Protein backbone atom coordinates (compact mmCIF):
# COMPACT_ATOMS: atom_id res chain seq x y z
CA UNK A 1 0.00 0.00 0.00
CA UNK A 2 2.84 2.40 0.75
CA UNK A 3 4.55 1.86 -2.63
CA UNK A 4 1.62 3.17 -4.78
CA UNK A 5 1.22 6.21 -2.52
CA UNK A 6 4.95 6.91 -2.66
CA UNK A 7 4.94 6.53 -6.46
CA UNK A 8 1.95 8.87 -6.75
CA UNK A 9 3.64 11.52 -4.56
CA UNK A 10 6.87 11.26 -6.55
CA UNK A 11 5.01 11.73 -9.83
CA UNK A 12 3.06 14.67 -8.41
CA UNK A 13 6.24 16.42 -7.26
CA UNK A 14 7.86 15.78 -10.66
CA UNK A 15 4.89 17.26 -12.52
CA UNK A 16 4.94 20.34 -10.29
CA UNK A 17 8.66 20.81 -10.98
CA UNK A 18 8.12 20.56 -14.74
CA UNK A 19 5.25 23.04 -14.53
CA UNK A 20 7.39 25.53 -12.58
CA UNK A 21 10.31 25.06 -14.98
CA UNK A 22 8.13 25.87 -17.98
CA UNK A 23 6.82 29.01 -16.23
CA UNK A 24 10.41 30.21 -15.66
CA UNK A 25 11.39 29.76 -19.30
CA UNK A 26 8.43 31.75 -20.65
CA UNK A 27 9.74 34.17 -23.30
CA UNK A 28 9.93 37.83 -22.31
CA UNK A 29 7.85 40.49 -24.04
CA UNK A 30 9.94 41.47 -27.06
CA UNK A 31 8.34 44.92 -27.16
CA UNK A 32 9.82 45.66 -23.72
CA UNK A 33 13.03 43.63 -23.71
CA UNK A 34 13.87 43.34 -27.40
CA UNK A 35 14.65 40.04 -29.12
CA UNK A 36 16.44 37.34 -27.14
CA UNK A 37 20.21 37.65 -27.82
CA UNK A 38 21.11 34.14 -28.97
CA UNK A 39 24.58 35.42 -29.92
CA UNK A 40 25.16 37.08 -26.53
CA UNK A 41 28.72 35.76 -26.21
CA UNK A 42 29.71 37.46 -29.47
CA UNK A 43 27.97 40.72 -28.46
CA UNK A 44 29.72 40.80 -25.07
CA UNK A 45 33.12 39.84 -26.52
CA UNK A 46 32.96 42.65 -29.10
CA UNK A 47 31.90 45.12 -26.41
CA UNK A 48 34.74 44.00 -24.11
CA UNK A 49 37.19 44.76 -26.92
CA UNK A 50 36.23 48.44 -26.50
CA UNK A 51 36.44 48.34 -22.69
CA UNK A 52 39.56 46.35 -21.82
CA UNK A 53 43.17 47.41 -22.19
CA UNK A 54 44.20 43.94 -23.42
CA UNK A 55 40.97 42.30 -24.61
CA UNK A 56 42.82 39.48 -26.35
CA UNK A 57 44.18 38.28 -23.00
CA UNK A 58 40.69 37.99 -21.50
CA UNK A 59 39.48 34.68 -20.07
CA UNK A 60 35.70 34.67 -19.72
CA UNK A 61 33.52 32.34 -17.65
CA UNK A 62 29.84 32.64 -18.55
CA UNK A 63 27.37 32.44 -15.65
CA UNK A 64 24.24 31.10 -17.28
CA UNK A 65 21.99 32.26 -20.08
CA UNK A 66 20.72 35.85 -20.51
CA UNK A 67 17.71 36.69 -18.36
CA UNK A 68 15.12 39.39 -18.97
CA UNK A 69 15.73 42.28 -16.57
CA UNK A 70 14.82 45.88 -15.83
CA UNK A 71 17.89 47.75 -14.53
CA UNK A 72 16.23 51.15 -14.55
CA UNK A 73 13.90 52.82 -12.11
CA UNK A 74 10.13 52.80 -11.91
CA UNK A 75 10.05 56.21 -13.60
CA UNK A 76 12.71 55.38 -16.18
CA UNK A 77 12.85 51.63 -16.93
CA UNK A 78 15.81 50.10 -18.74
CA UNK A 79 14.74 46.75 -20.18
CA UNK A 80 16.95 44.15 -21.78
CA UNK A 81 18.69 40.84 -21.15
CA UNK A 82 21.18 40.60 -18.31
CA UNK A 83 24.29 38.53 -18.99
CA UNK A 84 26.52 37.71 -16.01
CA UNK A 85 30.11 36.55 -16.41
CA UNK A 86 33.52 36.51 -14.77
CA UNK A 87 36.57 37.83 -16.53
CA UNK A 88 40.32 37.69 -15.99
CA UNK A 89 42.34 40.00 -18.24
CA UNK A 90 45.64 41.82 -18.21
CA UNK A 91 45.79 45.37 -16.92
CA UNK A 92 48.03 48.18 -18.18
CA UNK A 93 50.99 46.67 -16.32
CA UNK A 94 50.58 43.36 -18.14
CA UNK A 95 49.44 41.55 -14.99
CA UNK A 96 46.27 39.48 -14.82
CA UNK A 97 43.71 41.04 -12.49
CA UNK A 98 42.12 37.77 -11.32
CA UNK A 99 38.57 36.62 -11.97
CA UNK A 100 36.11 39.45 -11.40
CA UNK A 101 32.32 39.34 -11.70
CA UNK A 102 30.67 41.63 -14.22
CA UNK A 103 27.46 41.90 -16.16
CA UNK A 104 25.96 43.67 -19.13
CA UNK A 105 22.45 44.50 -20.23
CA UNK A 106 21.81 43.71 -23.90
CA UNK A 107 18.96 45.23 -25.89
CA UNK A 108 18.46 44.89 -29.65
CA UNK A 109 21.89 43.30 -30.13
CA UNK A 110 23.84 46.00 -28.29
CA UNK A 111 25.21 46.42 -24.78
CA UNK A 112 23.21 49.27 -23.23
CA UNK A 113 24.71 49.09 -19.74
CA UNK A 114 27.83 47.56 -18.18
CA UNK A 115 27.90 46.47 -14.55
CA UNK A 116 31.02 46.26 -12.43
CA UNK A 117 33.30 48.20 -14.76
CA UNK A 118 33.74 51.26 -12.55
CA UNK A 119 31.03 53.44 -14.02
Secondary structure as UniProt FT lines:
FT   HELIX           2..24
FT   HELIX           30..33
FT   TURN            38..39
FT   HELIX           40..51
FT   STRAND          54..62
FT   STRAND          67..70
FT   STRAND          79..90
FT   TURN            92..93
FT   STRAND          100..107
FT   TURN            108..109
FT   STRAND          110..115
//
